[in-house]
Amino acid sequence: MTDKKADLAGPGIGNYDELEEIMPMDYNPILDVKETQNAIYAVKDYIEKNLYKELNLFMVQVPLIVEVESGMNDMLDRDGSRTPIEFNCGLGLEKPIHASIVQAATKWKRWALKQYCCDVGEGINTDMRAVRKDYFLDHDHSSYVDQWDWELVITEEDRNLKFLTDIVKKIWKVFTGAEEMVQKMFPQLKDSRYPNLPKDLNFIHAEDLLEKYSDLPRKQRETEILKEKKAVFIYGIGWPLKDGYPHEMRAADYDDWITETTSSDGRPMHGLNGDILVWNHITKRRHELTSMGIRVTKDTLLKQLEMSGQMDFLDHPYHKMIMNEEIPLSIGGGIGQSRTQMLLLRKAHLGEVSVTVWPKILKDICRRKNIHVLG
């Protein structure tokens, strides 16, 4: 059995020989580079406008850099394996600003709900750009990250699985609508080799997924369920499951993964968060589109920081705002822009829809596979 603990670190492949083996052998892009660019911006426009309609969001400015001492940067998980780029800035200052490039705007957005004067049921969306230097660079992981990072003000009564599920269904409606739209624009994308997203998204708790595939590590459990269902939302990512491991090492200071919930058949569960994953018919692999969740309260933040051994975070201004109830209760998530474009435009590699840096070994693999990586 593959080591489950090692499997928690992230979905990267980690080996270029393996990557070359799994990437498609007979790939021919459906859209050329000009068509691809036109399609990218059509999908982008559709998703932004329809997220606004479905979730009552408006677009706002979002930072590329934040002060380290603020505690606003997203640390991505709780094992310390992915750290942001830090630097000093401010020419002429006696004490330069200690800044970091965002890895995501996850925590900043909750404070921004207050800054942008959002009422209950109203929220923000961002065209977020970030850098994650600690990824293995493969077919769907880049050091450059672009996301629709969104956040919505909620009430205490909204902090339940039904509310979370309703929000997920609205986002899924946007995905399937974007697919239909871009196929009307470019009919050749409707290809029998690559079936469209199912209209209905399947929902499963991480605990049930473990029970279904008890001998498999996380990524393989996800792979098996996606082979069967093609698209799933996995609840409860972060709480230790029956095997002693969480489904993934989700950070302790934004998503609420500790709150007790109840399954549809009455069993005790944990967590008010989750991920949408789909089956990619070109790469024949799991494909994550978005991670999201109802955010922590002061009580659940305290418990999660205690569990993760990160009580020192309470010294940060961001965490103090939560403890003092100075910022709204919220739900939010990050939707991968390039990940979504890659899927809907039937691309084999993230570099076909996103311009960033790639190692020569990966570029050479792509050249042999007839994959045009933008540079």
C-alpha positions in Angstrom: 0.0 0.0 0.0 1.3 3.5 -0.8 2.2 5.5 2.2 -0.8 7.5 3.3 1.2 10.1 5.3 3.4 11.0 2.3 0.2 11.4 0.2 -1.0 14.3 2.3 1.6 16.8 1.0 -0.2 17.6 -2.2 -1.3 16.3 -5.6 2.0 16.8 -7.5 3.6 13.8 -9.3 7.1 14.6 -8.2 9.0 12.7 -11.0 9.4 13.7 -14.7 9.9 10.2 -15.9 6.5 9.3 -14.5 5.0 12.5 -15.8 6.2 11.7 -19.4 4.6 8.3 -19.1 1.2 9.5 -18.0 0.8 12.5 -20.4 -1.2 11.7 -23.5 0.6 10.0 -26.5 -1.7 11.1 -29.3 -2.5 14.7 -28.3 -3.7 17.2 -30.9 -5.2 20.5 -29.4 -8.7 21.2 -30.6 -8.2 25.0 -30.6 -5.1 26.8 -32.0 -3.3 29.4 -30.0 -5.4 32.3 -31.3 -8.7 30.5 -30.7 -7.5 29.5 -27.3 -6.9 33.1 -26.2 -10.3 34.2 -27.4 -11.9 31.2 -25.6 -10.0 32.0 -22.4 -11.4 35.5 -22.2 -14.9 34.4 -23.1 -14.9 31.8 -20.3 -13.4 34.3 -17.9 -16.1 36.9 -18.7 -18.8 34.3 -18.4 -17.7 32.9 -15.0 -17.1 36.3 -13.4 -20.5 37.6 -14.5 -22.3 34.4 -13.5 -20.6 34.1 -10.1 -21.9 37.6 -9.5 -25.4 36.5 -10.4 -25.4 33.2 -8.5 -23.7 34.3 -5.3 -24.3 38.1 -5.3 -20.6 39.1 -5.7 -18.9 42.1 -7.0 -15.4 42.4 -8.3 -12.8 44.1 -6.1 -9.1 44.9 -6.1 -6.9 42.3 -4.4 -3.3 42.5 -3.2 -0.3 40.8 -4.7 1.8 41.5 -1.5 0.9 41.7 2.1 2.8 42.4 5.3 4.2 39.3 6.9 3.3 40.4 10.4 -0.4 40.8 9.5 -0.9 37.0 9.3 -2.9 37.6 6.1 -0.9 35.3 3.8 -2.3 31.9 3.0 0.1 29.1 4.2 -1.9 26.5 2.2 -1.6 23.7 4.7 -0.5 23.2 8.3 2.7 21.3 8.0 4.9 24.2 6.9 5.9 22.6 3.6 4.9 25.6 1.4 6.2 29.0 2.4 5.7 32.3 0.7 8.4 34.5 -0.8 9.4 37.3 1.6 11.3 40.5 1.1 11.8 44.0 2.5 10.5 47.0 0.7 10.2 50.8 1.1 13.2 52.8 0.0 14.3 55.3 2.7 12.3 53.8 5.5 14.2 53.5 8.8 12.4 50.1 9.2 11.5 48.6 5.8 8.2 46.9 5.3 8.6 43.1 5.7 6.3 41.9 2.9 5.4 38.6 1.3 3.9 37.6 -2.1 0.5 36.1 -1.6 0.0 32.4 -2.1 -3.7 33.0 -2.2 -6.0 35.8 -0.9 -7.9 33.3 1.3 -7.6 35.2 4.6 -7.3 38.7 3.2 -10.8 38.4 1.6 -12.6 37.9 5.0 -11.1 41.2 6.2 -11.9 42.8 2.9 -15.6 42.0 3.3 -15.6 44.6 6.1 -13.4 47.0 4.1 -15.8 46.9 1.1 -18.9 47.3 3.4 -20.5 44.0 2.5 -23.9 43.1 4.0 -25.2 39.6 4.9 -25.7 37.7 1.6 -23.3 40.0 -0.3 -19.8 39.2 -1.2 -16.7 39.9 -3.3 -14.8 38.2 -6.1 -11.2 38.8 -7.1 -9.0 38.3 -10.1 -6.2 36.9 -7.9 -2.6 36.3 -8.9 -0.1 34.5 -6.6 3.2 32.7 -6.5 3.7 29.3 -4.9 7.3 28.4 -5.2 7.1 25.0 -3.5 5.2 23.1 -6.1 6.6 20.3 -8.3 5.9 21.7 -11.7 3.9 19.2 -13.7 1.0 19.2 -16.1 -1.4 21.0 -13.8 0.8 22.7 -11.1 2.6 26.0 -11.7 4.5 28.4 -9.5 2.2 31.1 -10.9 -1.4 30.8 -9.7 -4.5 32.6 -10.9 -7.8 32.2 -9.1 -11.2 33.7 -8.7 -10.9 34.1 -5.0 -14.4 34.9 -3.6 -15.9 35.5 -0.2 -19.5 35.9 1.0 -20.9 37.3 4.3 -23.2 34.8 6.1 -25.0 34.4 9.4 -24.5 32.0 12.3 -27.6 30.1 11.0 -25.9 29.6 7.6 -23.1 27.6 9.2 -24.3 24.1 8.2 -23.8 21.5 5.4 -27.1 22.4 3.7 -26.0 26.0 3.1 -22.5 24.8 2.0 -24.1 22.3 -0.4 -26.4 24.9 -1.9 -23.5 27.2 -2.6 -21.5 24.4 -4.2 -24.4 23.6 -6.5 -24.6 27.3 -7.6 -20.9 27.2 -8.5 -21.3 23.9 -10.3 -24.1 25.5 -12.4 -21.6 28.2 -13.4 -19.0 25.6 -14.5 -21.5 23.7 -16.6 -22.9 26.9 -18.1 -19.4 28.1 -19.1 -18.8 24.7 -20.8 -22.0 25.1 -22.8 -21.2 28.7 -23.7 -17.7 28.1 -25.0 -18.9 25.1 -27.0 -21.4 27.3 -28.8 -18.5 29.7 -29.6 -16.3 26.8 -30.7 -18.5 23.8 -31.6 -15.4 21.6 -32.2 -14.9 21.5 -28.4 -18.0 19.3 -28.2 -16.0 16.1 -28.9 -17.3 12.6 -28.1 -13.8 11.6 -26.8 -14.2 14.2 -24.0 -17.7 14.0 -22.4 -19.1 17.1 -20.9 -19.4 17.7 -17.2 -22.4 15.9 -15.6 -25.3 18.2 -14.9 -25.5 17.0 -11.3 -22.5 17.0 -9.0 -22.0 14.1 -6.6 -21.4 14.7 -2.9 -19.4 12.5 -0.5 -17.8 12.9 2.9 -14.1 12.2 3.2 -14.9 9.6 5.9 -17.2 7.7 3.5 -14.6 7.9 0.8 -12.0 6.4 3.1 -14.5 3.6 4.0 -15.2 2.9 0.3 -11.4 2.7 -0.5 -9.9 1.9 2.9 -6.6 0.5 1.6 -5.8 3.5 -0.7 -4.2 6.8 0.0 -5.9 10.1 -0.6 -5.1 10.8 -4.3 -5.9 7.2 -5.3 -9.2 7.4 -3.4 -10.1 10.5 -5.3 -9.0 8.9 -8.6 -11.2 5.9 -8.0 -14.4 7.8 -7.1 -13.8 10.1 -10.1 -13.5 7.2 -12.5 -17.0 6.2 -11.3 -18.7 9.5 -10.8 -16.7 11.9 -13.0 -17.4 14.9 -10.7 -17.5 15.0 -6.9 -17.5 17.4 -4.0 -15.7 16.0 -1.0 -16.8 17.3 2.4 -14.7 17.4 5.5 -11.1 18.0 4.5 -8.8 18.6 7.5 -10.3 16.6 10.4 -8.5 13.3 11.2 -10.4 10.4 9.7 -10.8 6.9 11.1 -7.4 5.9 9.9 -5.8 8.7 11.9 -5.0 11.0 9.0 -6.9 13.9 7.6 -7.9 13.7 4.0 -5.5 16.6 3.4 -3.5 18.9 5.7 -5.9 21.9 5.3 -4.7 25.1 7.1 -6.1 25.7 10.5 -7.0 29.4 10.3 -9.6 29.8 7.5 -11.8 26.7 6.6 -13.8 25.2 9.5 -12.9 21.5 9.4 -13.6 20.8 13.1 -17.3 21.5 13.5 -19.4 18.4 14.2 -21.9 17.6 11.5 -24.3 14.7 10.7 -24.4 12.6 7.6 -27.6 12.1 5.7 -28.1 8.8 7.5 -27.4 10.2 11.0 -23.7 9.4 11.5 -21.4 11.9 13.2 -19.0 13.7 10.9 -16.8 16.8 11.0 -16.1 19.7 8.7 -17.9 22.5 6.8 -15.6 22.6 3.8 -14.5 20.7 0.8 -13.2 20.4 -2.8 -14.7 20.0 -6.2 -12.8 17.5 -8.3 -13.5 16.2 -11.8 -12.2 13.5 -14.1 -10.1 15.0 -16.9 -10.7 12.9 -20.0 -7.5 14.1 -21.7 -5.0 13.6 -18.9 -7.0 10.7 -17.5 -6.4 11.9 -14.0 -8.1 13.7 -11.1 -8.5 17.4 -11.7 -9.2 19.8 -8.8 -11.2 22.9 -9.8 -11.9 24.6 -6.4 -11.4 24.4 -2.7 -13.8 26.2 -0.4 -15.5 26.3 2.9 -17.4 28.0 5.7 -14.8 29.9 7.7 -13.8 29.5 11.3 -15.4 31.3 14.2 -13.3 32.4 17.2 -14.1 29.1 18.9 -13.3 26.8 16.0 -10.2 28.9 15.2 -8.9 28.3 18.7 -9.5 24.6 18.6 -8.0 24.1 15.2 -4.8 26.1 16.1 -4.5 24.1 19.2 -4.8 20.8 17.3 -2.2 22.0 14.7 0.2 23.4 17.3 0.0 26.9 15.9 -1.3 28.9 18.9 1.4 31.6 18.2 -0.8 32.6 15.2 -3.1 34.3 17.7 -0.5 37.2 17.9 -1.2 38.2 14.3 -3.7 41.1 13.6 -5.8 38.9 11.3 -6.3 36.2 13.9 -7.0 38.8 16.6 -9.8 40.2 14.4 -11.5 36.8 14.3 -11.1 36.3 18.1 -12.5 39.8 18.7 -15.3 39.2 16.2 -14.3 42.3 14.3 -14.8 40.8 10.8 -17.9 39.0 9.4 -18.7 35.3 9.4 -18.2 34.1 5.9 -18.0 31.4 3.3 -15.4 31.5 0.5 -13.2 29.7 -1.9 -10.6 29.8 -4.6 -11.5 28.7 -8.2 -8.4 27.9 -10.3 -8.7 30.0 -13.4 -6.1 28.2 -15.5 -7.3 24.8 -14.1 -10.8 25.6 -15.3 -9.6 26.8 -18.7 -7.5 23.7 -19.2 -10.5 21.5 -18.5 -13.1 23.4 -20.6 -10.8 24.0 -23.6 -9.6 20.4 -23.7 -6.0 21.1 -23.0 -3.4 18.6 -21.8 -1.2 21.1 -20.0 -1.7 24.2 -17.8 1.0 25.9 -19.9 -1.3 26.0 -22.9 -3.6 28.5 -21.1 -1.2 30.2 -18.7 2.1 32.0 -19.3 4.8 31.3 -16.7 8.2 29.6 -16.2 8.7 25.8 -16.8 11.8 23.7 -16.5 13.6 22.7 -19.7 12.9 19.0 -18.9 9.2 19.7 -18.9 9.3 21.8 -22.0 11.1 19.0 -23.8 8.5 16.4 -22.7 5.7 18.7 -24.0 7.5 19.2 -27.3 7.6 15.4 -27.8 3.9 15.2 -26.9 2.9 17.9 -29.4 1.9 20.2 -26.5 2.6 23.9 -27.1 3.5 25.5 -23.8 3.2 29.3 -23.9 6.3 31.3 -22.9 
